[in-house]
Amino acid sequence: MPAGFVLAVVATLPPVSHWVAGGVGGVGVVGAFLLLFHLRRAVWWARNRSDVNFEGAGISMWLEDWTGVAHALLALRREGIDDVRAYYATRPDEIRRLRRSVMIRDVNAFAVELMGVSDKSALVGSLDRILPDTDDTFLQWLVAFANGDRFYRSEAHITRPDGSFVDTLFTAALPTSVAGFAEIVVTAIDVSEYKTAQTRLMAAEAEAARASRAASLGALTASITHEINSPLAAIVSNAEASLRWLRRPEPDLPETDAAIAHVVADATRARDVVARLRTFLVSTPRPTVPIDLAEHVQAAMQLLARDLRAKGVSVQFDAAEDLPRALADPVQLQQVVINLMNNAAEAMAGTAGHRDLTVTLAEGVDGVLLSVMDTGSGMDEKQVTRIFNPFYSTKIDGMGMGLAICRTCVEAFGGRIWASSAPGKGTVIHVLIPALG
């Protein structure tokens, strides 16, 4: 109930002296009673108006208590920790503890309808019950609080009590004092249909791109076939002619010599075609452009968001401030990031406990260091030295080409890739990318 509204109503009442001026005879008592009556009516009006706004806003609304988060952030500030994202990015268990401390105190009827329950009591309780471990927006909340932002808006992937999921767009005005953390009003809109349509559009675009690549590959294959078949046909023709010249009663050595020279020339031509094809496919230097690495990594994470959630993977991302722009091929770099994140998710498949995937960006020596860390079963030293070799895989059904291709792409724009791991302690893939200047 807004206190300002109560004060505004009280301000319209006559002064207290008017009510208690009756003196002896009980007029003062009556006046005090009437004053109390008007005050209670003002409070009722204020409360009723607040309820109408909460229930009649036409949108899902949640009243949440984030007091525990406020105290945790204050404790970090007292310890001199300013980079909240970097602190929590490598501490997923602390994020989970804070998420459990956030309490949903009340919801309106639209929230009850959105979540598919019959009564708000099914939603009141810890935020942890509806915000799954695979949703990465909670850390963004913490960063917004720490930065002193006035409001926060983002998408969230929340869990209904029946286990189904719903995509929401939510917003909230952020408190300006510790007391304000006790009553944060969050509004949410169901965007599941929009996200589904967006997914279908992305799938259609991916299919179109795949068809385009298939057509390009077909054209390339036809061109290669023509380029190789032509000298091979000439080789066969000249070799047969050479045999005919040699099998004559009197071998025609000059003609044989000329035909064999043609064989050598055409064989050299075929060899050159194969060499050019190999040069096209391996790590030859390619044009690079200055790029915002954090932006491209986040774009790759968005593309994988649904797949990672389906695999039960919780993703944390942290990028150091003022990173230099990296020099790389944008398309190849995004493919590297996607491949590394997919590998990390697969490395954690079937493992017990939380599946945490952490991606960090930091300034390294002569470049920007990208690290992708998983909490899988890890590898021994012998495996670590071989994982970038073609056709070597730690997976039963793996082809052993993913990391080899990653290395080819990274080295093509002058970067370096390596791994560190230990059995039972997960794996970290490091990629050093050249920086501008």
SVG drawing of the C-alpha trace seen along z (x, -y; Angstrom):
<svg xmlns="http://www.w3.org/2000/svg" viewBox="-22 -24 84 81">
<polyline fill="none" stroke="black" stroke-width="0.4" points="0.0,0.0 1.6,-3.3 2.1,-5.5 2.0,-8.6 -1.6,-7.8 -2.6,-7.6 -1.0,-10.9 -2.7,-12.5 -6.1,-11.4 -5.3,-12.5 -4.2,-15.9 -7.7,-16.6 -9.2,-16.2 -9.8,-19.2 -7.0,-19.8 -7.1,-17.8 -7.9,-20.9 -11.2,-21.2 -12.2,-17.7 -11.1,-18.1 -12.2,-21.7 -15.4,-20.7 -13.9,-20.6 -16.0,-19.3 -19.1,-17.4 -17.4,-14.6 -17.1,-16.5 -13.3,-15.9 -13.8,-12.1 -16.3,-12.1 -13.8,-14.1 -11.0,-11.7 -13.3,-8.8 -14.2,-10.4 -10.6,-11.1 -9.7,-7.4 -12.6,-6.4 -11.4,-8.6 -7.8,-7.3 -9.0,-3.7 -11.1,-4.5 -8.0,-6.1 -6.0,-3.0 -8.8,-0.8 -8.9,-2.9 -5.1,-2.7 -5.1,1.1 -8.0,1.6 -6.4,-0.5 -3.2,1.5 -5.1,4.8 -6.9,3.5 -3.6,2.6 -2.1,6.0 -5.1,8.1 -6.5,5.9 -3.3,5.0 -4.1,7.5 -0.6,9.0 1.1,11.7 2.6,10.1 4.8,11.5 5.7,10.1 9.1,11.3 11.5,11.0 15.2,10.6 16.5,9.6 19.0,12.5 20.5,11.3 20.8,7.8 22.8,8.9 25.0,11.2 25.8,8.3 26.6,6.0 28.9,8.6 30.8,8.8 31.1,5.0 32.5,4.9 35.1,7.5 36.1,5.1 34.6,7.4 33.2,5.2 32.9,7.6 29.9,9.6 29.6,11.4 33.2,12.7 32.8,13.7 29.7,15.8 30.6,17.1 32.9,19.7 30.7,20.3 27.5,21.9 26.7,23.5 26.6,20.0 24.2,18.9 22.0,21.8 22.0,21.0 21.0,17.4 18.3,18.5 16.8,20.7 16.8,17.7 14.5,15.6 10.9,16.0 7.8,15.5 5.3,13.9 2.3,13.3 1.1,13.6 -2.0,12.3 -4.7,14.3 -2.9,13.8 0.2,15.5 -1.9,18.4 -3.3,18.7 0.1,18.4 1.5,21.2 -1.5,23.5 -2.3,24.0 -5.6,23.6 -4.4,21.5 -1.6,19.1 -0.5,21.3 1.1,23.6 3.5,20.8 4.3,19.1 7.7,20.2 11.2,20.3 12.0,18.9 14.2,22.0 11.1,24.1 10.1,22.2 13.5,20.9 15.4,24.0 19.1,24.5 19.5,24.2 18.2,20.6 21.0,18.1 19.0,14.9 19.5,15.1 23.1,14.1 22.0,11.2 19.7,10.1 22.7,10.1 24.7,8.0 21.8,5.5 21.5,5.1 25.2,4.6 25.3,2.0 22.5,0.0 20.3,0.3 16.8,-1.3 15.0,1.6 15.7,5.0 14.2,6.7 15.0,10.0 13.6,13.3 13.3,16.3 12.7,20.0 10.5,21.0 9.1,24.3 5.5,24.8 4.5,27.1 3.5,29.8 7.0,29.9 6.3,28.1 8.2,25.0 7.1,21.5 9.2,18.7 8.5,15.4 9.5,11.8 9.7,10.1 10.6,6.7 10.9,5.2 11.8,1.8 14.8,2.4 15.0,1.1 17.1,-1.8 17.5,-0.7 18.0,2.6 14.5,2.4 13.1,2.3 14.5,5.8 11.8,7.2 9.0,6.3 10.0,6.4 7.2,6.5 8.0,8.6 5.7,8.6 5.9,11.4 4.4,12.0 4.1,15.4 6.2,15.4 6.3,19.1 4.4,18.9 6.7,16.1 9.8,18.2 8.4,21.2 7.8,19.2 11.3,17.8 12.7,21.3 10.8,22.4 12.1,19.4 15.7,20.2 15.2,23.8 13.9,22.7 16.9,20.4 19.2,23.2 17.6,25.6 17.9,23.0 21.5,22.5 22.1,26.2 20.4,26.5 22.6,23.7 25.7,25.4 24.6,28.7 24.1,26.9 27.5,25.2 29.1,28.5 27.4,30.2 28.8,27.4 32.2,27.7 32.1,31.5 31.2,31.2 34.0,28.7 36.5,31.0 35.3,34.0 35.7,32.2 39.1,30.8 40.4,34.3 38.6,36.3 40.0,34.3 43.7,35.0 42.9,38.6 41.1,39.2 44.1,37.6 46.5,39.8 44.6,43.0 44.4,41.9 48.1,41.1 49.1,44.3 47.0,46.4 48.7,44.6 52.1,45.2 51.3,49.0 50.1,49.0 53.4,47.2 55.5,49.7 53.6,52.8 54.1,52.1 56.4,54.5 58.7,51.5 58.1,49.5 57.8,45.8 59.9,44.5 59.6,40.7 55.8,41.0 55.9,43.1 58.2,40.6 55.8,37.7 52.8,39.7 54.6,40.5 55.5,36.8 51.8,36.0 51.1,38.6 53.6,36.9 52.1,33.4 48.5,34.5 49.5,36.4 51.1,33.3 48.0,31.3 45.8,33.8 48.3,33.6 48.1,29.8 44.2,29.9 44.4,32.1 47.0,29.8 44.8,26.7 41.9,28.5 44.0,29.5 45.1,25.9 41.5,24.7 40.5,27.1 43.4,26.9 44.7,24.1 45.8,21.5 45.7,17.9 42.3,16.3 41.1,12.7 40.4,11.6 38.4,8.6 38.3,6.9 35.3,8.3 33.7,7.9 34.5,11.4 31.9,11.2 29.2,10.3 30.0,13.3 30.2,15.7 26.9,14.6 25.3,15.0 26.6,18.6 25.2,19.2 21.8,18.0 21.8,20.4 22.5,23.3 20.3,22.2 17.4,24.6 19.7,27.6 21.7,26.9 18.6,26.6 17.3,29.9 20.5,31.5 20.2,30.1 23.3,27.8 23.6,24.6 25.6,22.0 27.6,19.2 29.4,16.5 31.9,13.8 33.8,11.4 36.4,9.1 35.9,5.3 37.7,3.4 38.7,6.4 40.6,5.5 38.8,6.4 39.9,9.8 41.2,10.5 39.4,13.5 37.0,14.8 33.5,14.3 31.9,17.3 34.7,19.7 35.0,18.3 31.3,18.9 31.6,22.4 34.5,23.0 32.5,21.7 29.5,23.8 31.6,26.9 33.4,26.4 30.1,25.8 28.5,28.9 31.5,31.0 31.4,29.7 27.7,30.6 28.3,34.1 31.2,34.6 28.7,34.0 26.0,36.2 25.1,39.0 27.2,37.5 25.7,37.2 25.2,33.8 25.0,30.4 26.1,29.9 27.9,26.5 29.3,25.1 31.4,21.9 32.6,19.7 35.0,16.8 36.9,14.2 40.0,12.5 43.0,10.6 45.9,12.9 49.4,12.5 49.1,11.0 45.4,11.7 42.1,12.6 41.8,15.8 38.5,17.8 38.0,20.6 35.2,23.2 35.0,25.3 32.8,28.3 32.2,30.4 32.4,33.8 34.5,36.8 37.7,35.2 40.6,36.9 44.0,38.3 47.2,36.7 47.5,39.1 44.0,38.3 44.6,34.5 47.6,34.7 45.6,36.5 42.1,34.9 43.0,32.4 44.3,35.2 42.0,36.1 39.8,39.2 40.7,39.5 37.6,39.3 36.9,40.0 33.3,40.7 32.1,44.2 30.2,42.9 32.5,39.9 34.2,39.3 37.1,37.4 36.9,34.5 35.2,31.7 38.3,30.6 40.6,31.1 38.4,28.8 38.5,26.3 42.2,26.3 42.3,25.8 40.0,22.8 41.8,21.2 45.2,21.7 43.9,20.3 43.4,16.8 46.7,17.0 45.3,18.3 46.2,21.2 44.1,23.9 44.9,26.3 43.3,28.2 43.8,28.9 42.0,31.7 42.3,34.2 40.2,37.3 37.1,36.4 37.7,32.7 36.3,31.7 38.0,30.2 38.9,26.7 39.6,25.8 41.6,22.6 41.6,20.6 44.0,17.7 42.8,15.3 45.0,12.5 43.9,9.0 43.8,5.8 46.9,3.6"/>
</svg>
